[in-house]
Amino acid sequence: MNTKQIVLTVSIVLFSIILLQNSDPTYLELFFWHIEMPLFILILATVILGFGVGWLAHLAHRKKKTAARPAPAAPENPSSESPPKPDANV
C-alpha cells in the first residue's frame, strides 16, 4: 500500500468512528421543514453536500480555465499545397 491509500483508509476509519459515536437524535429546522434524525445522518449529508459543491466548483473552474486558453494560431498558408520551393540557381 502506498501513502495515499494508507491516509485514505485511516481517514475513512476515523470518520466511521465519529459517525457511530454520534447517534443521538437531533432536530433540524430548515425554512418550513422540521425534521428529527440521528446526528450521524446530518453529518454524513453535510459531508456529501460539501464534496458535491467542491466537485462542481472544480469542474466550473477547469472549464473556465480551458475556455480562457487562446486558440492555436492558424497556418499562414491555408491551402493544402506546400509552399513554393526556393530557386536553387539564385
Buried (B, 14 or more C-beta within 10 A) or exposed (E): EEEEEEEEEEEEEEEEEEBEEBEEEBEEEEEEEEEEEBBBBBBBEEEEEEEEEEEEEEEEEEEEEEEEEEEEEEEEEEEEEEEEEEEEEE
